[in-house]
Amino acid sequence: MSLLSIQNLTVEFSTPDGVVRAVNNLSFDIQPGQTVGLVGESGSGKSVTSLAAMRLIPNPPGKITSGKILFEGEDLVQASEARMREIRGNDIAMIFQEPMTSLNPVFTVGNQICETLMLHKSMNKKEAWARAIELLDQVGIPDPQRSIAKYPHEMSGGQKQRVMIAMAIACEPKLLICDEPTTALDVTIQKQVLELMFDLQKKYNMGMLFITHDLGVIADIADDVVVMYRSNLVEQSTTKNIFTEAKHPYTKGLLACRPALDKNPERLLTVSDFMDDDGNEIKVNEERTKKVDKVYKVDKEKNPVLLEVNNLRVQFPIKGGIFGRTVDHFVAVNDVSFKLRKGMTLGLVGESGCGKTTLGRSLLRLIEPAAGQVIYDGIEITKLDKKQMRAMRSKIQIIFQDPYSSLNPRMTVGEILMEPMNLHNIGANKAERVEKAKWLMNKVGLLESQLSRYPHEFSGGQRQRISIARALAVNPEFIICDESVSALDVSVQAQVLNLLLDLQEEFGLTYIFISHDLSVVNFISDEVAVMNQGKFVEVDKANEVYLKPKEEYTKRLLSAIPKGIPKELLAEQA
């Protein structure tokens, strides 16, 4: 008997525009100890499928209209809410994609893990607390005895995701549903977490439904793969067959648009290169699939230095005592120096908490440096007052990691794009600003008619495009991309990366590209800086860093990258 058997599942949502079918007649099984990978673009129905299995579809507006969800033979569609509360967290656990919206901000992470253990395992507070420390240590949280008393906002994105994993595995469930659980993690922690999941899976013969847009991870972990497109299952097979003999053009497109360390195309392939809007297969332009040598856009003899950073130091106070006085400082960026030439892309990689984002924000003085110089186009911006710095920000922009939290939900997209134009006096009047907003929408691949919509009406990839359009609204010269494609599925990620390169060529933009995805950084960057514990440990041309790493830390990062080759093929090659 299957551990989980989804049979002819259909889920619909009522909207002002009518009924939307999010999952259409879906069927697949998961056996004890088996990992099934569920892949597809944003909006394909992956997360809705996982929520349906947990009976967490909000009703209204959503509803399971037909089908069965059999867990050990019991139909969860017919189960009472009381029965589902017994099953959730204990027999079936779920790791959600966005940890900040899943963790309660008013409770410590320790209390939130203990709640699960006390409810389902009948532990007392002392026993649950000790077990919670063990779990935090298992998932790689540094100093778990101290971290257990932290609140979610005191942790990095990767650390919050690890807390979510600790909560999910606390009761040793029979089925673990993972909805993009490693998206926010750097490669070394991702490797640790995946190995941890494997160990738990073997120990408890646990089934796993693993939802991700990273096909490299799928190749490493999944036994079978289910591919969804526009709410339908379009292909299902073993992982080996999917990677070697994919039949559907959509699957072929997903496999092709992932950046690879051993290939350096000028532009990435996307799903639209393999199929049209109606889902029909089209002939792929062979020229676009050829491997080419990496073209470095920067002539170091001719291009002037645009950004110079000298001995930059950023630190945060550590409070202590009953009066909350500063007792010490945590140094996040430690004596960093580098030069960035006009038209160049510097990739910034390193593990979660190494100081990448802090460095990026300190360059714009969104975080004030404690020491050092930031010189932009000959102007030392670390000495500018607030008014001068505000004017400087029309030249320097940032694209944040999470577009949803950086876009005002109460403003339309048109208002969001025109707000920076108003602040920096771009455009003679409102009519000119509206025209520029329309031009920006076209430039990032969106429609002019969507200017009147609000951010929640767009997908994650579309919201990231809006963030890029907003950054371009003030005609910047330099853009910091802070994990700007990490939350996107591979096909949308490829589109956004191609867009960033096209914009760079058209407007002569200079980028700092911050990411934990080393394959993406290799594709888009001219040079790569590897950061560890607040310092640069290696800086070189992208190919040199990836093909001939000098530092042990860099080698460790590279060794943790998923190979993107199914386990069976690796075994055959060995």
C-alpha positions in Angstrom: 0.0 0.0 0.0 1.2 3.5 -0.9 2.1 5.9 1.9 0.3 8.7 0.0 -1.9 8.2 -3.0 -3.3 11.2 -4.8 -6.1 10.2 -7.1 -7.7 12.4 -9.7 -7.3 15.5 -7.5 -8.9 18.7 -8.6 -8.7 22.0 -6.6 -10.5 25.2 -7.7 -10.5 28.7 -6.4 -13.4 31.2 -6.7 -12.1 34.7 -7.9 -13.9 37.9 -9.1 -13.0 36.8 -12.6 -14.6 33.3 -12.2 -13.5 29.9 -11.1 -9.7 29.1 -11.5 -8.7 25.4 -11.6 -5.3 25.3 -9.8 -4.9 21.5 -9.9 -6.6 19.5 -12.6 -7.2 15.7 -12.3 -3.8 15.0 -10.7 -2.7 11.5 -9.7 0.6 10.1 -8.3 1.8 7.9 -5.4 4.5 8.1 -2.8 5.8 4.9 -1.2 7.4 4.6 2.3 11.1 5.7 2.0 10.6 7.1 -1.5 11.3 10.7 -2.6 9.1 12.2 -5.3 10.2 15.5 -6.9 7.4 17.8 -7.9 8.6 20.5 -10.4 7.0 23.2 -12.5 6.9 27.0 -12.8 5.3 29.4 -10.4 1.5 29.0 -10.7 1.7 25.4 -12.0 -0.1 24.1 -9.0 2.8 22.6 -7.0 2.2 24.4 -3.7 -1.6 24.0 -4.0 -1.0 20.2 -4.3 1.1 20.2 -1.1 -1.5 22.3 0.8 -4.3 20.0 -0.4 -2.4 17.0 1.0 -2.3 18.8 4.4 -5.9 19.9 4.0 -4.7 23.5 4.4 -6.5 24.9 1.3 -8.3 28.1 2.5 -12.0 27.6 2.1 -13.3 30.0 0.8 -12.0 30.7 -1.8 -10.4 27.3 -2.4 -12.0 23.9 -2.5 -11.1 20.3 -3.3 -13.9 19.6 -5.8 -13.0 16.0 -6.7 -10.5 13.2 -6.1 -9.0 11.4 -3.1 -5.9 11.9 -1.0 -5.2 8.6 0.6 -2.7 8.5 3.5 -2.0 4.9 4.6 -5.4 4.1 3.0 -7.3 6.8 4.9 -9.0 9.5 2.7 -7.9 12.8 4.1 -10.5 14.7 2.0 -13.2 13.1 4.2 -11.3 13.4 7.5 -12.6 15.8 10.2 -10.6 18.8 11.2 -9.9 17.2 14.6 -8.5 14.2 12.9 -6.3 16.4 10.6 -4.9 18.2 13.7 -3.7 14.8 15.0 -2.1 14.0 11.6 -0.5 17.4 10.9 2.9 17.8 12.4 2.9 14.2 13.8 2.4 11.9 10.8 2.6 14.4 8.0 4.9 17.4 8.4 5.5 20.3 6.0 8.4 22.7 5.5 7.0 25.9 4.0 8.7 28.0 1.4 8.7 31.4 3.2 9.9 30.9 6.8 9.2 34.5 7.9 5.5 34.2 7.3 5.4 30.7 8.9 7.2 31.5 12.1 5.4 33.5 14.8 7.4 36.8 15.4 6.3 37.2 19.0 7.7 33.8 20.2 11.3 32.5 20.4 12.2 29.8 17.9 12.7 27.5 20.9 9.2 28.0 22.1 7.8 27.3 18.7 9.7 24.0 18.3 8.8 23.0 21.9 5.1 23.6 21.1 5.1 20.8 18.5 6.9 18.4 20.8 4.7 19.0 23.8 1.5 18.7 21.7 2.3 15.5 19.8 5.0 13.8 21.9 3.6 14.7 25.4 7.0 16.0 26.5 7.3 18.4 29.4 8.9 21.8 28.9 12.4 20.7 30.0 12.4 17.6 27.8 11.1 19.6 24.8 13.7 22.3 25.3 16.6 19.8 25.4 15.2 18.1 22.3 14.8 21.4 20.5 18.5 22.2 21.1 19.4 18.8 19.6 17.3 19.6 16.5 18.8 23.0 16.0 22.2 21.5 16.2 21.2 18.8 13.7 20.1 21.4 11.1 23.3 23.4 11.4 22.2 26.4 13.5 25.4 27.8 15.1 25.5 27.9 18.9 22.1 26.2 19.4 22.1 26.8 23.2 22.1 30.5 22.5 20.1 30.5 19.3 17.1 28.7 20.8 16.3 31.9 22.7 16.3 34.1 19.6 13.3 35.5 17.9 12.8 34.9 14.1 13.8 38.5 13.2 17.2 37.9 14.9 18.2 35.2 12.4 19.2 35.3 8.7 16.9 33.9 6.0 18.8 30.7 5.8 18.8 30.2 9.6 15.0 30.7 9.7 14.6 28.1 7.0 16.7 25.7 9.1 14.4 26.4 12.1 11.4 25.4 10.0 13.1 22.2 9.0 13.8 21.4 12.7 10.2 22.0 13.5 9.1 19.7 10.7 11.3 16.7 11.6 10.8 17.1 15.4 8.1 14.4 15.6 9.8 12.1 13.1 6.9 12.1 10.6 6.0 9.3 8.2 5.6 11.8 5.3 7.6 15.0 4.9 6.3 17.6 2.4 9.1 20.1 1.5 7.9 23.2 -0.4 11.1 24.8 -1.7 12.9 24.1 1.6 16.4 24.9 0.4 15.7 27.9 -1.9 17.0 30.4 0.7 20.0 28.3 1.7 23.6 28.6 0.5 25.1 25.5 -1.1 27.0 24.2 1.9 24.0 24.4 4.2 21.8 23.0 1.5 24.1 20.0 1.2 24.0 19.5 5.0 20.2 19.8 5.2 19.6 17.4 2.3 22.0 14.9 3.8 20.2 15.3 7.1 16.9 14.6 5.4 18.3 11.5 3.7 19.6 10.2 7.1 16.1 10.7 8.7 14.4 9.2 5.7 16.5 6.0 5.9 16.2 5.9 9.7 12.4 6.2 9.8 11.6 4.9 6.3 10.0 8.3 5.7 8.3 9.3 2.4 9.1 12.7 1.0 7.4 15.0 -1.5 10.0 17.5 -2.5 8.9 20.6 -4.4 11.6 22.7 -5.9 12.6 24.7 -9.0 16.2 23.6 -8.7 16.6 20.6 -11.0 20.1 20.1 -9.8 18.7 19.2 -6.3 16.0 17.0 -7.9 18.7 15.0 -9.7 20.5 14.5 -6.4 17.6 13.4 -4.2 14.5 12.3 -6.1 13.6 8.7 -7.1 10.7 9.8 -9.3 9.7 13.2 -10.8 6.3 14.6 -11.5 6.3 17.6 -13.8 3.3 20.1 -13.7 2.4 22.8 -16.1 -0.6 25.1 -15.8 -2.3 22.9 -13.2 -1.8 19.6 -15.2 0.6 16.7 -14.9 2.5 16.7 -18.2 5.2 14.1 -17.5 6.0 11.5 -14.8 8.9 9.1 -14.8 12.0 8.0 -12.9 14.5 10.8 -12.3 17.0 9.1 -14.7 14.4 9.0 -17.5 13.4 12.6 -17.0 17.0 13.8 -17.3 18.0 11.5 -20.2 14.8 11.0 -22.2 12.4 13.9 -21.4 9.4 13.7 -23.8 7.4 16.9 -23.1 8.8 20.2 -24.5 8.1 21.9 -21.2 10.3 19.4 -19.3 13.0 19.8 -22.0 12.8 23.6 -21.4 13.1 23.3 -17.6 16.2 21.1 -18.0 17.9 23.5 -20.5 17.4 26.8 -18.7 19.5 26.0 -15.6 23.0 27.7 -15.7 25.8 25.1 -15.7 29.4 25.6 -14.4 30.9 23.9 -17.5 28.9 26.0 -20.0 29.1 29.7 -20.7 26.4 30.7 -23.2 25.8 34.4 -23.9 22.1 34.0 -23.0 20.3 31.2 -21.3 17.6 29.1 -23.0 14.1 29.4 -21.6 10.9 27.4 -21.8 9.7 29.6 -24.7 12.6 28.3 -26.8 11.0 24.8 -26.7 7.3 25.5 -26.8 4.8 28.2 -27.8 2.1 29.8 -25.5 -0.3 27.0 -26.4 2.0 24.3 -25.3 3.0 23.1 -28.7 6.6 22.0 -29.3 8.7 24.3 -31.5 12.1 23.7 -33.1 15.0 25.0 -30.9 17.4 27.5 -32.4 20.6 25.3 -32.4 22.8 28.4 -32.3 21.5 29.2 -28.8 22.4 25.8 -27.5 26.1 26.0 -28.4 28.7 26.4 -25.8 30.6 29.6 -26.2 33.6 31.1 -24.4 32.8 33.6 -21.7 33.0 37.2 -23.1 34.3 39.7 -20.6 32.5 43.0 -21.1 35.2 45.0 -19.4 38.4 46.3 -20.9 40.5 46.9 -17.8 42.7 49.3 -19.8 39.8 51.5 -21.0 36.9 51.3 -18.5 37.3 53.7 -15.6 36.8 52.6 -12.0 33.3 53.5 -11.0 33.3 52.2 -7.4 36.2 52.0 -5.0 35.9 50.5 -1.5 38.7 50.9 1.0 39.0 49.1 4.3 35.2 49.0 4.8 34.1 47.9 8.3 30.5 47.4 9.4 29.6 46.3 12.9 26.5 45.9 15.1 26.3 46.4 18.8 25.8 43.4 21.2 23.6 44.5 24.1 23.8 43.1 27.6 22.9 43.7 31.2 19.6 44.9 32.6 19.9 48.3 31.0 20.7 47.0 27.6 24.1 48.7 27.3 26.5 47.8 24.4 28.9 45.3 25.8 30.6 44.3 22.5 30.3 44.5 18.7 29.7 41.9 16.0 31.8 42.7 12.9 29.7 41.8 9.8 32.1 43.3 7.2 35.7 43.3 8.2 38.3 45.5 6.3 36.9 44.9 2.8 38.6 46.6 -0.2 37.9 46.3 -3.9 37.5 48.2 -7.1 34.7 47.9 -9.7 35.0 49.2 -13.2 32.1 50.7 -15.2 30.0 48.2 -17.1 31.3 45.3 -15.1 29.4 42.7 -13.0 31.0 41.6 -9.7 29.5 38.4 -8.3 29.5 38.2 -4.5 29.2 34.7 -3.1 29.5 33.1 0.3 27.5 31.3 3.0 24.5 32.7 4.8 25.7 35.2 7.4 29.1 35.9 5.7 28.2 39.6 5.3 27.2 39.8 1.6 23.9 41.6 2.1 25.4 43.8 4.8 28.2 44.9 2.4 25.7 45.6 -0.4 23.5 47.8 1.9 26.4 49.6 3.4 27.5 50.7 -0.1 24.2 52.6 -0.3 24.4 53.7 3.3 21.2 51.9 4.1 23.5 50.5 6.8 26.1 53.0 8.1 29.7 51.8 7.9 31.8 52.0 11.1 35.0 52.8 9.2 36.4 52.9 5.7 35.7 54.7 2.4 33.2 54.2 -0.3 34.1 56.3 -3.4 31.6 56.4 -6.2 32.7 58.0 -9.5 35.3 60.1 -7.5 32.8 61.2 -4.8 33.3 59.8 -1.3 29.7 58.9 -0.4 30.6 58.0 3.2 31.0 61.7 3.9 27.8 62.9 2.2 24.9 64.3 4.3 21.4 62.9 4.0 20.3 65.4 1.3 23.4 64.7 -0.8 23.0 60.9 -0.3 19.4 61.0 -1.4 20.5 62.7 -4.7 23.2 60.1 -5.1 20.7 57.3 -4.9 19.3 58.2 -8.3 22.6 56.8 -9.6 22.9 53.8 -7.3 19.9 51.4 -6.9 19.2 48.1 -5.2 17.0 45.2 -6.2 16.0 43.4 -3.0 15.7 39.6 -2.4 12.0 39.6 -1.6 10.0 41.7 -4.1 6.8 41.3 -2.2 8.0 42.8 1.0 9.8 45.6 -0.9 6.8 46.7 -2.9 4.1 48.7 -1.1 0.9 46.5 -1.2 -1.3 49.6 -1.1 0.1 51.2 -4.2 -0.5 50.2 -7.8 2.4 49.3 -10.0 2.1 52.6 -11.8 2.3 54.5 -8.5 5.3 52.4 -7.4 7.2 53.1 -10.6 6.4 56.9 -10.6 7.2 57.4 -6.9 11.0 57.5 -7.4 10.5 59.7 -10.5 8.7 62.2 -8.3 11.3 62.1 -5.6 14.2 62.8 -8.1 12.3 65.2 -10.4 12.4 62.9 -13.4 9.9 63.9 -16.1 8.4 67.4 -16.6 4.9 66.3 -15.6 2.7 63.4 -14.7 2.0 62.5 -18.3 5.7 62.1 -19.1 6.1 59.9 -16.0 3.2 57.7 -17.0 4.8 57.3 -20.4 8.1 56.3 -18.9 6.2 53.9 -16.6 4.7 52.3 -19.7 8.1 52.1 -21.3 9.6 50.5 -18.2 6.8 47.8 -18.2 7.6 47.0 -21.8 11.3 46.9 -21.1 11.0 44.3 -18.4 8.5 42.2 -20.3 5.2 43.2 -18.7 2.1 44.9 -20.1 1.2 48.6 -20.0 -2.3 47.6 -19.0 -1.0 46.1 -15.8 0.1 49.5 -14.4 -3.3 49.7 -12.5 -2.8 46.4 -10.7 -1.4 45.9 -7.2 1.6 43.7 -6.3 -0.4 40.8 -4.9 -2.0 40.3 -8.4 1.4 39.3 -9.9 3.5 36.1 -9.6 6.8 36.1 -7.9 8.7 36.4 -11.2 6.5 39.3 -12.3 7.0 41.1 -9.0 10.8 40.8 -9.4 10.5 42.3 -12.9 8.5 45.2 -11.3 11.4 45.7 -8.8 13.8 45.8 -11.7 11.6 48.4 -13.4 11.5 50.5 -10.3 15.3 50.4 -10.0 15.5 51.6 -13.6 13.0 54.4 -13.2 15.6 56.9 -12.0 18.2 56.1 -14.8 20.8 54.5 -12.5 24.4 53.7 -13.5 25.0 51.1 -10.8 22.6 48.4 -9.4 23.1 46.0 -6.5 21.1 42.8 -7.1 20.7 41.2 -3.6 19.6 37.6 -4.2 17.3 39.0 -6.9 16.6 35.6 -8.6 17.0 33.1 -5.7 13.3 32.7 -5.1 12.4 32.3 -8.8 11.8 29.0 -10.6 14.4 28.1 -13.2 12.6 29.3 -16.3 11.7 32.7 -14.8 15.2 32.9 -13.4 16.6 32.4 -16.8 14.4 35.2 -18.2 15.4 37.6 -15.5 19.1 36.9 -15.9 18.8 37.4 -19.7 16.9 40.6 -19.0 19.6 41.9 -16.6 22.3 41.2 -19.3 20.2 42.9 -22.0 19.7 46.0 -19.8 23.4 46.1 -19.0 24.3 46.1 -22.7 21.7 48.7 -23.5 22.3 51.2 -20.7 25.9 50.4 -19.7 24.9 49.4 -16.2 27.3 48.2 -13.6 26.2 45.4 -11.2 27.1 43.8 -7.9 25.3 40.5 -8.0 24.9 38.9 -4.6 23.8 35.3 -4.6 24.3 31.9 -2.8 23.8 30.2 -6.2 27.3 29.8 -7.6 26.1 28.6 -11.0 24.0 31.8 -11.5 26.9 34.0 -10.4 29.3 32.2 -12.8 26.9 32.9 -15.7 26.3 36.6 -15.1 29.6 37.8 -13.6 32.9 39.1 -15.0 34.6 38.7 -11.7 33.7 36.8 -8.5 34.5 37.7 -4.9 34.2 34.9 -2.4 33.3 36.1 1.1 33.7 34.4 4.4 33.2 35.8 7.9 33.1 39.4 6.7 36.2 39.2 4.5 37.0 38.6 0.9 39.0 35.3 0.7 39.3 35.1 -3.1 38.7 37.6 -6.0 39.3 36.6 -9.6 37.7 36.2 -13.1 34.6 34.0 -12.8 36.1 31.2 -14.8 39.3 31.2 -12.8 37.4 31.0 -9.5 35.3 28.1 -10.7 37.9 26.2 -12.7 41.0 26.9 -10.6 40.0 27.9 -7.1 42.9 28.8 -4.8 41.4 28.8 -1.3 40.1 25.8 0.6 36.9 27.7 1.4 36.1 28.3 -2.3 36.8 24.6 -3.0 34.4 23.6 -0.3 31.7 25.8 -1.7 32.2 24.4 -5.2 32.1 20.8 -4.0 28.7 21.4 -2.4 27.0 22.4 -5.6 24.5 19.8 -6.8 25.9 17.9 -9.8 22.6 17.8 -11.6 23.2 14.2 -12.6 20.7 11.5 -11.4 22.0 9.1 -8.8 21.7 6.1 -11.1 23.8 7.8 -13.8 26.5 8.7 -11.3 26.6 5.1 -10.1 26.9 3.9 -13.8 29.8 6.4 -14.4 31.6 5.2 -11.3 
